[in-house]
Amino acid sequence: MFLHRPIPGGAPGHTEVFTEDLTTLDPTSLDALLATAGIPRYLLDLRSVPASGPIAERFAAVTSIMTGTQATPVNPTAAFDALVYVDQVTPWHTSLAY
């Protein structure tokens, strides 16, 4: 992940860039559940998740989404109608040094 953070002692709004590998997903995250499909890219209509059964139980066990390396609490079927899953993206190029 390509991120930025405040420069210690720097002027307000000034940041430095850095990279961080996202190697571990929260096991109760939507990201971890979607990764189990084994498909590199797909669109999922969450309105089609059944109300009961094993698929409903898997989605009911989800308590977060990954926002960077931080797990953020969410109920995905209440928060989203559909999701686009992308397993891996190519980093963008920048002239900023990190």
N, C-alpha and C positions, 0 to 999 in steps of 0.2 A: 504494500500500500504506500502511496505517495502522500505524505501528510505535511502539515505545517504547525508550528507552535510559536508562542511569543518568545522574543529574544530577551533573556534575562537582563534587566537593566536597560532595555531598549525603549525607544519612544513608543507610545501607544499606537497600536496597529501594525507595528513592524514585526515580521515573523521570519523564522528560518524554516527551510524545508528539510524533511528527513524521510526515510523509508522504514517501513516496519513490515515484517512478514506475518501474515495471518495464517498461522499453522494449526490452531486449535479452535474449533467451533464449540460454543456452548451446546452440550448434548440436548438441551431442551429448546434449542433455537429452531426457528422455521428454516434457517439456512441449513442446519444439520439434517432436518427431515427432507428437504428438497434435494440435497446431495445424494440421498440414498436411492434416488430413481436411476442413477447411472446414465443419465442422458445429459450431454453437455449444454444444451440450450432448449428451453421450451416455454410455452405460455400455459398457465394453469388458471382456469376459471374457478375461483373458490366458491362461487355460488352453486357449483355442482357437487361440492363435498356432501356426501350423504349425512343424514341426521343421526344415523346409528350404524353400528358395525365396526369392523376393524379400521377402516379408513377414518371414520369419524373419531374413533378413539385415539388414533395417532395425532390428528390435528388438535384434539382436546388436550393432549399432553404438551403441546407447544406453549411456552410461556414467554418467549422473547424473539427478537430479531437481532442480528449482529449489525451494529453501527460502528464500523471499524473493528477494533479489537474488543469493544465493549458490548455486552449483551444488554439490550434495552427491552423492558417489559412490554408485551403486546399480546392481544388476542387476535391472531391473523384473520380469522373468519369474520370477526366483527369489524376489523380495521380496513380490510381490502376486499375488493370485488374480484380482482385478478392479479396475477403475479407473472413477471417475466424472470426466469431463472437463467443465469449465465454462469457457467462453472469457472471460466477463466477469461480475463481480458488482457489485451496487450497494453503495457504501460504507455502513457503519452510521453512525448519528448519535450524537454524544457531546456531553456538556456540558463535556468537557475542552478546554482551550485548547491550540492548537498553532500 
